[in-house]
Amino acid sequence: MSKNKINYSLINITALMLLLYIGFNNINLWIKVASKIISLLGPFIIGFVFAYALNPVVRYLESKGVRRWIALVSVILFLVLAVLGLLIITLPMLYDQVSSFAKYIIEVIENIGNRFNLNLGGFEIKIADYFNEIVKYIGSATSSGVMNIISTSLTLIGKIILGFVGFIYFLIDMDKIKEGFKNILLSISKKTYNYFKTLDVEIGNYIKGLGIFMVIQFFEYSFLFFIVGHPNWLVLGLLACVTTVIPYFGGLITNLIAIVTASLISTKLVIFTIIICLIFPQLDGYIISPKIYGKTNNVNPLITIMVVSVGGSLMGVVGIIAALPIYLLIRSTYLFFKKDIEKSVKKVKRSI
């Protein structure tokens, strides 16, 4: 009788393997669908991320006796004033530095072509056109103000407005959203709730740590390149800040650009730039980063590089940025269900 008994575990595993095969066989289709969804919902996703990241600040102010509506208005005003202040202060300097930075990059391309007898004319034209567009855009924003930006970039402005409105609504209702989600999960099972709570803590730590680290990188490298006399100190500071979202590779890109542009100015500046690029990334990697992210987001460097490479191969820039958070979610899921997985594997082995 037992020999004729249906092996449901084996059937489930076979069905799972079949689904995985179908999924991987059509992975390009799923990537296109996911990219389209992200593109459409992008402003709201970004708004939700900002609301999620700043909600703890609102709750902290409430814990200090500040009324909720005052705390909400304060956080929103602070974000708006910080962004506007940064734009007002940095746009004029950024315009000058990007202009000179473009000249340095084009000069580097010309030197490489002449030294190695390479025909890089087409590439040089493309780089020049790209930087000319950036300079033109920043110049129009600096000289003509907000109205000119609106007239030339309606789509972008529309997305920013949608994201900002979404951010306000999400921030106002974030506690209700979390509470509603909590009740749904508890209605399923307490374990399901604890699982999503674990993911919430993991991603919350990552977002908070990334935000703090980006701000530190901006001020750290802007200041360092400024005191050694690098003419593009602000551009390099912004690059260091933005490329923080790309683990390891982002810092290498910024350092390489800093050294190459310094080589066109003076030997002394090259030496100082190389010293900065050798010493301070080590301090960031071994002292500052672990202090900010803590043990929860501690990932082996080799695994990080592999994850980022796979993400970039599958989804380009979006994949590179999303690779580490997705890995953290997968790792947290495995660790949370580790005992259940081990029990299931033993059960399957016994049934086979």
Short mmCIF file of the C-alpha atoms (twelve columns), coordinates in Angstrom:
data_MODEL
# 
_entry.id   MODEL 
# 
loop_
_atom_site.group_PDB 
_atom_site.id 
_atom_site.type_symbol 
_atom_site.label_atom_id 
_atom_site.label_alt_id 
_atom_site.label_comp_id 
_atom_site.label_asym_id 
_atom_site.label_seq_id 
_atom_site.Cartn_x 
_atom_site.Cartn_y 
_atom_site.Cartn_z 
_atom_site.pdbx_PDB_model_num 
ATOM 1   C CA . MET A 1   0.000  0.000  0.000   1 
ATOM 2   C CA . SER A 2   2.787  2.389  0.942   1 
ATOM 3   C CA . LYS A 3   4.527  1.804  -2.383  1 
ATOM 4   C CA . ASN A 4   1.484  3.083  -4.287  1 
ATOM 5   C CA . LYS A 5   1.171  6.197  -2.100  1 
ATOM 6   C CA . ILE A 6   1.444  9.478  -3.997  1 
ATOM 7   C CA . ASN A 7   4.660  11.360 -3.149  1 
ATOM 8   C CA . TYR A 8   3.331  14.931 -2.859  1 
ATOM 9   C CA . SER A 9   6.734  16.336 -1.821  1 
ATOM 10  C CA . LEU A 10  8.304  15.075 -5.035  1 
ATOM 11  C CA . ILE A 11  5.390  16.448 -7.076  1 
ATOM 12  C CA . ASN A 12  5.760  19.863 -5.410  1 
ATOM 13  C CA . ILE A 13  9.506  19.939 -6.092  1 
ATOM 14  C CA . THR A 14  8.935  18.942 -9.743  1 
ATOM 15  C CA . ALA A 15  6.314  21.686 -10.139 1 
ATOM 16  C CA . LEU A 16  8.663  24.233 -8.552  1 
ATOM 17  C CA . MET A 17  11.528 23.243 -10.865 1 
ATOM 18  C CA . LEU A 18  9.184  23.521 -13.871 1 
ATOM 19  C CA . LEU A 19  8.095  27.030 -12.808 1 
ATOM 20  C CA . LEU A 20  11.724 28.056 -12.309 1 
ATOM 21  C CA . TYR A 21  12.607 26.715 -15.752 1 
ATOM 22  C CA . ILE A 22  9.738  28.649 -17.375 1 
ATOM 23  C CA . GLY A 23  10.701 31.786 -15.424 1 
ATOM 24  C CA . PHE A 24  14.389 31.676 -16.382 1 
ATOM 25  C CA . ASN A 25  13.575 30.726 -19.965 1 
ATOM 26  C CA . ASN A 26  11.542 33.950 -20.296 1 
ATOM 27  C CA . ILE A 27  13.727 36.117 -18.077 1 
ATOM 28  C CA . ASN A 28  14.162 38.843 -20.722 1 
ATOM 29  C CA . LEU A 29  10.389 39.244 -20.928 1 
ATOM 30  C CA . TRP A 30  10.056 39.517 -17.140 1 
ATOM 31  C CA . ILE A 31  12.886 42.066 -17.031 1 
ATOM 32  C CA . LYS A 32  11.147 44.204 -19.686 1 
ATOM 33  C CA . VAL A 33  7.836  43.994 -17.810 1 
ATOM 34  C CA . ALA A 34  9.521  44.871 -14.494 1 
ATOM 35  C CA . SER A 35  11.394 47.806 -16.100 1 
ATOM 36  C CA . LYS A 36  8.152  49.158 -17.590 1 
ATOM 37  C CA . ILE A 37  6.343  48.910 -14.241 1 
ATOM 38  C CA . ILE A 38  9.244  50.600 -12.427 1 
ATOM 39  C CA . SER A 39  9.294  53.359 -15.066 1 
ATOM 40  C CA . LEU A 40  5.566  54.042 -14.661 1 
ATOM 41  C CA . LEU A 41  5.538  53.841 -10.870 1 
ATOM 42  C CA . GLY A 42  9.003  55.383 -10.449 1 
ATOM 43  C CA . PRO A 43  7.898  58.759 -8.974  1 
ATOM 44  C CA . PHE A 44  5.626  57.078 -6.437  1 
ATOM 45  C CA . ILE A 45  8.278  54.491 -5.525  1 
ATOM 46  C CA . ILE A 46  10.822 57.266 -4.913  1 
ATOM 47  C CA . GLY A 47  8.223  59.247 -2.939  1 
ATOM 48  C CA . PHE A 48  7.468  56.192 -0.810  1 
ATOM 49  C CA . VAL A 49  11.185 55.545 -0.193  1 
ATOM 50  C CA . PHE A 50  11.724 59.139 1.002   1 
ATOM 51  C CA . ALA A 51  8.614  58.960 3.204   1 
ATOM 52  C CA . TYR A 52  9.725  55.597 4.589   1 
ATOM 53  C CA . ALA A 53  13.213 56.956 5.310   1 
ATOM 54  C CA . LEU A 54  12.005 60.224 6.946   1 
ATOM 55  C CA . ASN A 55  9.114  58.750 8.944   1 
ATOM 56  C CA . PRO A 56  11.442 57.870 11.872  1 
ATOM 57  C CA . VAL A 57  12.364 61.588 12.072  1 
ATOM 58  C CA . VAL A 58  8.666  62.495 12.397  1 
ATOM 59  C CA . ARG A 59  8.196  59.863 15.096  1 
ATOM 60  C CA . TYR A 60  11.294 61.103 16.930  1 
ATOM 61  C CA . LEU A 61  9.938  64.667 16.969  1 
ATOM 62  C CA . GLU A 62  6.595  63.333 18.248  1 
ATOM 63  C CA . SER A 63  8.384  61.464 21.040  1 
ATOM 64  C CA . LYS A 64  9.884  64.809 22.118  1 
ATOM 65  C CA . GLY A 65  6.417  66.334 22.543  1 
ATOM 66  C CA . VAL A 66  6.045  67.971 19.101  1 
ATOM 67  C CA . ARG A 67  2.545  67.728 17.632  1 
ATOM 68  C CA . ARG A 68  2.306  65.414 14.637  1 
ATOM 69  C CA . TRP A 69  1.198  68.055 12.105  1 
ATOM 70  C CA . ILE A 70  4.028  70.361 13.215  1 
ATOM 71  C CA . ALA A 71  6.519  67.484 12.910  1 
ATOM 72  C CA . LEU A 72  5.232  66.640 9.409   1 
ATOM 73  C CA . VAL A 73  5.359  70.247 8.198   1 
ATOM 74  C CA . SER A 74  8.855  70.680 9.686   1 
ATOM 75  C CA . VAL A 75  10.239 67.594 7.933   1 
ATOM 76  C CA . ILE A 76  8.652  68.524 4.565   1 
ATOM 77  C CA . LEU A 77  9.850  72.148 4.782   1 
ATOM 78  C CA . PHE A 78  13.330 71.045 5.781   1 
ATOM 79  C CA . LEU A 79  13.547 68.722 2.765   1 
ATOM 80  C CA . VAL A 80  12.288 71.419 0.360   1 
ATOM 81  C CA . LEU A 81  14.594 74.123 1.764   1 
ATOM 82  C CA . ALA A 82  17.583 71.752 1.803   1 
ATOM 83  C CA . VAL A 83  17.095 70.810 -1.876  1 
ATOM 84  C CA . LEU A 84  16.443 74.423 -2.992  1 
ATOM 85  C CA . GLY A 85  19.363 75.743 -0.937  1 
ATOM 86  C CA . LEU A 86  21.671 73.109 -2.384  1 
ATOM 87  C CA . LEU A 87  20.583 73.992 -5.926  1 
ATOM 88  C CA . ILE A 88  20.957 77.760 -5.379  1 
ATOM 89  C CA . ILE A 89  24.421 77.383 -3.860  1 
ATOM 90  C CA . THR A 90  25.822 74.691 -6.125  1 
ATOM 91  C CA . LEU A 91  24.344 75.419 -9.593  1 
ATOM 92  C CA . PRO A 92  26.587 78.431 -10.427 1 
ATOM 93  C CA . MET A 93  29.734 76.631 -9.224  1 
ATOM 94  C CA . LEU A 94  28.617 73.414 -10.895 1 
ATOM 95  C CA . TYR A 95  28.205 75.228 -14.219 1 
ATOM 96  C CA . ASP A 96  31.800 76.511 -14.162 1 
ATOM 97  C CA . GLN A 97  33.244 73.214 -12.953 1 
ATOM 98  C CA . VAL A 98  31.364 71.030 -15.438 1 
ATOM 99  C CA . SER A 99  32.554 73.320 -18.260 1 
ATOM 100 C CA . SER A 100 36.198 72.958 -17.232 1 
ATOM 101 C CA . PHE A 101 35.692 69.269 -16.444 1 
ATOM 102 C CA . ALA A 102 34.423 68.659 -20.005 1 
ATOM 103 C CA . LYS A 103 37.543 70.322 -21.439 1 
ATOM 104 C CA . TYR A 104 39.801 68.118 -19.294 1 
ATOM 105 C CA . ILE A 105 38.017 64.918 -20.347 1 
ATOM 106 C CA . ILE A 106 38.177 65.833 -24.057 1 
ATOM 107 C CA . GLU A 107 41.879 66.687 -23.674 1 
ATOM 108 C CA . VAL A 108 42.497 63.285 -22.051 1 
ATOM 109 C CA . ILE A 109 40.772 61.533 -24.993 1 
ATOM 110 C CA . GLU A 110 42.894 63.506 -27.472 1 
ATOM 111 C CA . ASN A 111 46.119 62.625 -25.600 1 
ATOM 112 C CA . ILE A 112 45.219 58.915 -25.525 1 
ATOM 113 C CA . GLY A 113 44.424 58.964 -29.251 1 
ATOM 114 C CA . ASN A 114 47.702 60.713 -30.116 1 
ATOM 115 C CA . ARG A 115 49.862 58.559 -27.831 1 
ATOM 116 C CA . PHE A 116 48.520 55.204 -29.026 1 
ATOM 117 C CA . ASN A 117 47.725 56.326 -32.593 1 
ATOM 118 C CA . LEU A 118 44.001 55.637 -32.176 1 
ATOM 119 C CA . ASN A 119 41.192 57.276 -34.117 1 
ATOM 120 C CA . LEU A 120 38.874 58.432 -31.293 1 
ATOM 121 C CA . GLY A 121 37.292 61.311 -33.203 1 
ATOM 122 C CA . GLY A 122 33.749 59.879 -33.135 1 
ATOM 123 C CA . PHE A 123 33.972 59.054 -29.439 1 
ATOM 124 C CA . GLU A 124 35.376 62.512 -28.712 1 
ATOM 125 C CA . ILE A 125 32.465 64.168 -30.552 1 
ATOM 126 C CA . LYS A 126 29.920 62.118 -28.591 1 
ATOM 127 C CA . ILE A 127 31.559 63.018 -25.257 1 
ATOM 128 C CA . ALA A 128 31.726 66.688 -26.254 1 
ATOM 129 C CA . ASP A 129 28.048 66.697 -27.283 1 
ATOM 130 C CA . TYR A 130 27.056 64.991 -24.032 1 
ATOM 131 C CA . PHE A 131 28.885 67.517 -21.866 1 
ATOM 132 C CA . ASN A 132 27.639 70.433 -23.970 1 
ATOM 133 C CA . GLU A 133 24.064 69.318 -23.261 1 
ATOM 134 C CA . ILE A 134 24.788 69.155 -19.517 1 
ATOM 135 C CA . VAL A 135 26.454 72.583 -19.515 1 
ATOM 136 C CA . LYS A 136 23.609 74.044 -21.572 1 
ATOM 137 C CA . TYR A 137 20.990 72.629 -19.188 1 
ATOM 138 C CA . ILE A 138 22.781 73.827 -16.044 1 
ATOM 139 C CA . GLY A 139 23.408 77.225 -17.650 1 
ATOM 140 C CA . SER A 140 19.732 77.661 -18.523 1 
ATOM 141 C CA . ALA A 141 18.748 76.660 -14.992 1 
ATOM 142 C CA . THR A 142 21.204 79.140 -13.516 1 
ATOM 143 C CA . SER A 143 20.408 82.110 -15.765 1 
ATOM 144 C CA . SER A 144 16.710 81.693 -16.565 1 
ATOM 145 C CA . GLY A 145 15.485 80.084 -13.365 1 
ATOM 146 C CA . VAL A 146 12.717 77.652 -12.664 1 
ATOM 147 C CA . MET A 147 10.360 78.746 -15.497 1 
ATOM 148 C CA . ASN A 148 12.918 77.862 -18.160 1 
ATOM 149 C CA . ILE A 149 13.457 74.426 -16.631 1 
ATOM 150 C CA . ILE A 150 9.694  73.851 -16.636 1 
ATOM 151 C CA . SER A 151 9.363  74.856 -20.295 1 
ATOM 152 C CA . THR A 152 12.210 72.570 -21.425 1 
ATOM 153 C CA . SER A 153 11.652 69.590 -19.114 1 
ATOM 154 C CA . LEU A 154 7.907  69.212 -18.577 1 
ATOM 155 C CA . THR A 155 8.084  65.432 -18.327 1 
ATOM 156 C CA . LEU A 156 10.818 65.499 -15.709 1 
ATOM 157 C CA . ILE A 157 9.115  68.264 -13.732 1 
ATOM 158 C CA . GLY A 158 5.831  66.356 -13.901 1 
ATOM 159 C CA . LYS A 159 7.490  63.267 -12.450 1 
ATOM 160 C CA . ILE A 160 9.131  65.327 -9.707  1 
ATOM 161 C CA . ILE A 161 5.784  66.901 -8.775  1 
ATOM 162 C CA . LEU A 162 4.072  63.488 -8.742  1 
ATOM 163 C CA . GLY A 163 6.846  62.059 -6.602  1 
ATOM 164 C CA . PHE A 164 6.720  64.999 -4.196  1 
ATOM 165 C CA . VAL A 165 2.923  64.828 -3.832  1 
ATOM 166 C CA . GLY A 166 3.186  61.090 -3.312  1 
ATOM 167 C CA . PHE A 167 5.915  61.661 -0.716  1 
ATOM 168 C CA . ILE A 168 3.658  64.044 1.276   1 
ATOM 169 C CA . TYR A 169 0.700  61.643 1.262   1 
ATOM 170 C CA . PHE A 170 2.867  58.642 2.088   1 
ATOM 171 C CA . LEU A 171 4.573  60.527 4.935   1 
ATOM 172 C CA . ILE A 172 1.240  61.649 6.407   1 
ATOM 173 C CA . ASP A 173 -0.230 58.141 6.261   1 
ATOM 174 C CA . MET A 174 2.935  56.092 6.817   1 
ATOM 175 C CA . ASP A 175 1.954  54.970 10.329  1 
ATOM 176 C CA . LYS A 176 -1.529 53.994 9.059   1 
ATOM 177 C CA . ILE A 177 0.015  52.135 6.112   1 
ATOM 178 C CA . LYS A 178 2.324  50.219 8.433   1 
ATOM 179 C CA . GLU A 179 -0.477 49.468 10.880  1 
ATOM 180 C CA . GLY A 180 -2.805 48.262 8.112   1 
ATOM 181 C CA . PHE A 181 -0.080 46.079 6.647   1 
ATOM 182 C CA . LYS A 182 0.674  44.725 10.121  1 
ATOM 183 C CA . ASN A 183 -2.977 43.747 10.697  1 
ATOM 184 C CA . ILE A 184 -3.114 41.965 7.314   1 
ATOM 185 C CA . LEU A 185 0.049  40.012 8.095   1 
ATOM 186 C CA . LEU A 186 -1.114 39.105 11.611  1 
ATOM 187 C CA . SER A 187 -4.400 37.837 10.151  1 
ATOM 188 C CA . ILE A 188 -2.339 35.416 8.038   1 
ATOM 189 C CA . SER A 189 0.017  34.284 10.824  1 
ATOM 190 C CA . LYS A 190 2.343  35.703 13.430  1 
ATOM 191 C CA . LYS A 191 5.326  34.160 11.632  1 
ATOM 192 C CA . THR A 192 4.426  36.018 8.431   1 
ATOM 193 C CA . TYR A 193 4.309  39.278 10.397  1 
ATOM 194 C CA . ASN A 194 7.693  38.559 12.042  1 
ATOM 195 C CA . TYR A 195 9.160  37.770 8.612   1 
ATOM 196 C CA . PHE A 196 8.099  41.106 7.093   1 
ATOM 197 C CA . LYS A 197 9.188  42.892 10.256  1 
ATOM 198 C CA . THR A 198 12.656 41.395 9.757   1 
ATOM 199 C CA . LEU A 199 12.712 42.652 6.156   1 
ATOM 200 C CA . ASP A 200 11.519 46.076 7.355   1 
ATOM 201 C CA . VAL A 201 14.418 46.346 9.807   1 
ATOM 202 C CA . GLU A 202 16.957 45.139 7.214   1 
ATOM 203 C CA . ILE A 203 15.894 47.525 4.436   1 
ATOM 204 C CA . GLY A 204 15.292 50.360 6.915   1 
ATOM 205 C CA . ASN A 205 18.886 50.064 8.138   1 
ATOM 206 C CA . TYR A 206 20.143 49.965 4.555   1 
ATOM 207 C CA . ILE A 207 18.217 53.068 3.424   1 
ATOM 208 C CA . LYS A 208 19.134 55.042 6.543   1 
ATOM 209 C CA . GLY A 209 22.773 54.012 6.292   1 
ATOM 210 C CA . LEU A 210 22.950 54.784 2.571   1 
ATOM 211 C CA . GLY A 211 21.465 58.264 3.066   1 
ATOM 212 C CA . ILE A 212 23.920 59.121 5.854   1 
ATOM 213 C CA . PHE A 213 26.858 57.678 3.925   1 
ATOM 214 C CA . MET A 214 25.977 59.676 0.779   1 
ATOM 215 C CA . VAL A 215 25.933 62.940 2.743   1 
ATOM 216 C CA . ILE A 216 29.270 62.079 4.391   1 
ATOM 217 C CA . GLN A 217 30.818 61.198 1.012   1 
ATOM 218 C CA . PHE A 218 29.704 64.508 -0.515  1 
ATOM 219 C CA . PHE A 219 31.169 66.687 2.234   1 
ATOM 220 C CA . GLU A 220 34.235 64.493 2.762   1 
ATOM 221 C CA . TYR A 221 35.451 64.410 -0.834  1 
ATOM 222 C CA . SER A 222 34.328 67.948 -1.699  1 
ATOM 223 C CA . PHE A 223 36.405 69.200 1.239   1 
ATOM 224 C CA . LEU A 224 39.415 66.967 0.496   1 
ATOM 225 C CA . PHE A 225 39.630 67.903 -3.187  1 
ATOM 226 C CA . PHE A 226 39.028 71.561 -2.311  1 
ATOM 227 C CA . ILE A 227 41.936 71.769 0.174   1 
ATOM 228 C CA . VAL A 228 44.371 70.133 -2.300  1 
ATOM 229 C CA . GLY A 229 43.321 72.666 -4.971  1 
ATOM 230 C CA . HIS A 230 41.479 70.413 -7.428  1 
ATOM 231 C CA . PRO A 231 39.440 72.744 -9.704  1 
ATOM 232 C CA . ASN A 232 36.599 70.193 -9.986  1 
ATOM 233 C CA . TRP A 233 36.183 69.591 -6.258  1 
ATOM 234 C CA . LEU A 234 32.404 70.138 -6.279  1 
ATOM 235 C CA . VAL A 235 31.787 67.861 -9.277  1 
ATOM 236 C CA . LEU A 236 33.940 65.148 -7.689  1 
ATOM 237 C CA . GLY A 237 32.118 65.547 -4.372  1 
ATOM 238 C CA . LEU A 238 28.765 65.093 -6.133  1 
ATOM 239 C CA . LEU A 239 30.117 62.096 -8.055  1 
ATOM 240 C CA . ALA A 240 31.354 60.514 -4.821  1 
ATOM 241 C CA . CYS A 241 27.917 61.087 -3.299  1 
ATOM 242 C CA . VAL A 242 25.860 59.758 -6.235  1 
ATOM 243 C CA . THR A 243 28.093 56.760 -7.022  1 
ATOM 244 C CA . THR A 244 27.806 55.575 -3.420  1 
ATOM 245 C CA . VAL A 245 24.710 53.638 -4.562  1 
ATOM 246 C CA . ILE A 246 27.102 51.457 -6.633  1 
ATOM 247 C CA . PRO A 247 29.188 49.507 -4.075  1 
ATOM 248 C CA . TYR A 248 32.971 49.475 -4.745  1 
ATOM 249 C CA . PHE A 249 32.712 50.286 -8.476  1 
ATOM 250 C CA . GLY A 250 31.223 53.751 -7.825  1 
ATOM 251 C CA . GLY A 251 34.202 54.854 -5.737  1 
ATOM 252 C CA . LEU A 252 36.662 53.505 -8.315  1 
ATOM 253 C CA . ILE A 253 34.978 55.514 -11.068 1 
ATOM 254 C CA . THR A 254 35.162 58.754 -9.041  1 
ATOM 255 C CA . ASN A 255 38.813 58.170 -8.080  1 
ATOM 256 C CA . LEU A 256 39.823 57.397 -11.651 1 
ATOM 257 C CA . ILE A 257 38.168 60.576 -12.951 1 
ATOM 258 C CA . ALA A 258 39.813 62.621 -10.164 1 
ATOM 259 C CA . ILE A 259 43.290 61.307 -11.000 1 
ATOM 260 C CA . VAL A 260 42.885 61.701 -14.780 1 
ATOM 261 C CA . THR A 261 41.684 65.310 -14.527 1 
ATOM 262 C CA . ALA A 262 44.417 66.136 -11.991 1 
ATOM 263 C CA . SER A 263 47.077 64.790 -14.406 1 
ATOM 264 C CA . LEU A 264 46.245 67.637 -16.810 1 
ATOM 265 C CA . ILE A 265 46.926 70.309 -14.204 1 
ATOM 266 C CA . SER A 266 50.096 69.532 -12.247 1 
ATOM 267 C CA . THR A 267 52.239 66.679 -10.895 1 
ATOM 268 C CA . LYS A 268 51.757 68.012 -7.358  1 
ATOM 269 C CA . LEU A 269 47.969 67.786 -7.666  1 
ATOM 270 C CA . VAL A 270 48.230 64.251 -9.077  1 
ATOM 271 C CA . ILE A 271 50.264 63.146 -6.045  1 
ATOM 272 C CA . PHE A 272 47.781 64.693 -3.587  1 
ATOM 273 C CA . THR A 273 44.838 63.196 -5.501  1 
ATOM 274 C CA . ILE A 274 46.398 59.721 -5.517  1 
ATOM 275 C CA . ILE A 275 47.019 59.990 -1.751  1 
ATOM 276 C CA . ILE A 276 43.336 60.874 -1.212  1 
ATOM 277 C CA . CYS A 277 42.186 58.033 -3.485  1 
ATOM 278 C CA . LEU A 278 44.392 55.487 -1.715  1 
ATOM 279 C CA . ILE A 279 43.859 56.430 1.939   1 
ATOM 280 C CA . PHE A 280 40.311 57.712 2.367   1 
ATOM 281 C CA . PRO A 281 38.417 54.866 0.593   1 
ATOM 282 C CA . GLN A 282 40.105 52.534 3.105   1 
ATOM 283 C CA . LEU A 283 38.883 54.692 5.995   1 
ATOM 284 C CA . ASP A 284 35.401 54.718 4.436   1 
ATOM 285 C CA . GLY A 285 35.379 50.958 3.889   1 
ATOM 286 C CA . TYR A 286 36.830 49.776 7.192   1 
ATOM 287 C CA . ILE A 287 35.800 52.471 9.689   1 
ATOM 288 C CA . ILE A 288 32.985 54.781 8.521   1 
ATOM 289 C CA . SER A 289 30.861 52.278 6.557   1 
ATOM 290 C CA . PRO A 290 30.763 49.561 9.281   1 
ATOM 291 C CA . LYS A 291 29.880 52.216 11.884  1 
ATOM 292 C CA . ILE A 292 26.963 53.475 9.767   1 
ATOM 293 C CA . TYR A 293 25.564 50.207 8.429   1 
ATOM 294 C CA . GLY A 294 26.394 48.085 11.484  1 
ATOM 295 C CA . LYS A 295 26.458 44.294 11.444  1 
ATOM 296 C CA . THR A 296 22.975 43.877 9.920   1 
ATOM 297 C CA . ASN A 297 24.008 45.025 6.435   1 
ATOM 298 C CA . ASN A 298 27.530 43.629 6.566   1 
ATOM 299 C CA . VAL A 299 28.118 41.839 3.248   1 
ATOM 300 C CA . ASN A 300 31.270 40.070 2.067   1 
ATOM 301 C CA . PRO A 301 33.056 42.270 -0.542  1 
ATOM 302 C CA . LEU A 302 33.348 39.371 -3.026  1 
ATOM 303 C CA . ILE A 303 29.610 38.639 -2.764  1 
ATOM 304 C CA . THR A 304 28.855 42.355 -3.231  1 
ATOM 305 C CA . ILE A 305 30.930 42.512 -6.425  1 
ATOM 306 C CA . MET A 306 29.275 39.348 -7.785  1 
ATOM 307 C CA . VAL A 307 25.769 40.599 -6.936  1 
ATOM 308 C CA . VAL A 308 26.382 43.997 -8.546  1 
ATOM 309 C CA . SER A 309 27.828 42.338 -11.668 1 
ATOM 310 C CA . VAL A 310 24.796 40.054 -12.040 1 
ATOM 311 C CA . GLY A 311 22.400 42.982 -11.456 1 
ATOM 312 C CA . GLY A 312 24.172 45.074 -14.076 1 
ATOM 313 C CA . SER A 313 24.098 42.226 -16.622 1 
ATOM 314 C CA . LEU A 314 20.364 41.649 -16.135 1 
ATOM 315 C CA . MET A 315 18.955 45.174 -15.767 1 
ATOM 316 C CA . GLY A 316 21.731 47.662 -16.472 1 
ATOM 317 C CA . VAL A 317 22.013 50.702 -14.181 1 
ATOM 318 C CA . VAL A 318 18.747 49.896 -12.364 1 
ATOM 319 C CA . GLY A 319 20.040 46.379 -11.690 1 
ATOM 320 C CA . ILE A 320 23.342 47.707 -10.327 1 
ATOM 321 C CA . ILE A 321 21.545 50.012 -7.883  1 
ATOM 322 C CA . ALA A 322 18.922 47.444 -6.838  1 
ATOM 323 C CA . ALA A 323 21.285 44.447 -6.642  1 
ATOM 324 C CA . LEU A 324 22.464 44.873 -3.043  1 
ATOM 325 C CA . PRO A 325 19.005 45.607 -1.507  1 
ATOM 326 C CA . ILE A 326 17.572 42.565 -3.334  1 
ATOM 327 C CA . TYR A 327 20.434 40.419 -2.060  1 
ATOM 328 C CA . LEU A 328 19.798 41.640 1.498   1 
ATOM 329 C CA . LEU A 329 16.118 40.673 1.155   1 
ATOM 330 C CA . ILE A 330 17.037 37.216 -0.157  1 
ATOM 331 C CA . ARG A 331 19.614 36.701 2.594   1 
ATOM 332 C CA . SER A 332 17.184 37.802 5.310   1 
ATOM 333 C CA . THR A 333 14.517 35.486 3.864   1 
ATOM 334 C CA . TYR A 334 16.910 32.529 3.888   1 
ATOM 335 C CA . LEU A 335 18.105 33.189 7.441   1 
ATOM 336 C CA . PHE A 336 14.529 33.608 8.698   1 
ATOM 337 C CA . PHE A 337 13.306 30.362 7.093   1 
ATOM 338 C CA . LYS A 338 16.595 28.479 7.465   1 
ATOM 339 C CA . LYS A 339 15.269 25.907 9.962   1 
ATOM 340 C CA . ASP A 340 12.108 25.336 7.915   1 
ATOM 341 C CA . ILE A 341 14.185 24.840 4.760   1 
ATOM 342 C CA . GLU A 342 16.476 22.343 6.513   1 
ATOM 343 C CA . LYS A 343 13.465 20.401 7.812   1 
ATOM 344 C CA . SER A 344 11.908 20.333 4.331   1 
ATOM 345 C CA . VAL A 345 15.152 19.100 2.757   1 
ATOM 346 C CA . LYS A 346 15.433 16.289 5.332   1 
ATOM 347 C CA . LYS A 347 11.789 15.376 4.720   1 
ATOM 348 C CA . VAL A 348 12.356 15.212 0.944   1 
ATOM 349 C CA . LYS A 349 15.469 13.062 1.426   1 
ATOM 350 C CA . ARG A 350 13.531 10.607 3.586   1 
ATOM 351 C CA . SER A 351 10.650 10.457 1.077   1 
ATOM 352 C CA . ILE A 352 13.050 9.827  -1.824  1 
# 
